[in-house]
Amino acid sequence: MPSPDRLTASPAEEDIAALADHLRRFDSGIERLHGLPWPRPEGAAGAPHRVPGADDGTGASPA
């Protein structure tokens, strides 16, 4: 069994990117099953609140 220190150590950047990708795909699948495509157009009901300069999950650099 891994030591607690290994479990709480900072993950590698590629692991974080892979997790983000898996979560995005998982969420998109759930949203699609519920008839709520993601991402929603800005201003639409249920659309996320945009934080200026935040990562929007598209891989594009913030403006």
N, C-alpha and C positions, 0 to 999 in steps of 0.2 A: 504494500500500500504506500502511495507517495506521502512524503512528509507534508504537514500543513504549510511549511514554508514554500514548497514547490507548487502547491495548489494556489497560493495567493500571490505568487511571483507575477510580475508584469508579463502578459502574453506578447508574443512576437507580432509585429505589425501585420504580417500576412495572415496570422490567425484571427486578428481583429477584423481584417477586411473580409475574410471568408465567413466569419460569423455574421457580419453585417449583410453580406450577400444572401446567406441562408435565411436570415430573419426577414429581409425584404421580399424574397420569393415566397416564404411562408405566409407573410401578411398579405401579399398580393393574391395568393390562392384563396385565403379566407375571405378577403374583400370580394373577389370574383364570385365565390359561392353565395354570398349574400347580396349579389347584384349591385355592389358599390365599387366600381372600378377605381383603381388607384394608379397614379395620383389623380385626385379630383381637380378640376379646374379651379383656379384661384377665385374666391368669392362664392363658390358653390357651397350648399349646405354640407357640413361635415368636412369641408376642406381644412387642411392644417393651417394653423397660425404660422406665418413665416417670420422667422427671426433674422433680421438683416445680418448677413455675413455667415450664417449658419450653413452647415452642409445639408443640402436638401435630398441627399441620397442618389442624385443623378450622376455623380462623379465629376460634375462640372465645378470649376473653381468659383468661389464666391466673388461677386462683383466688387 
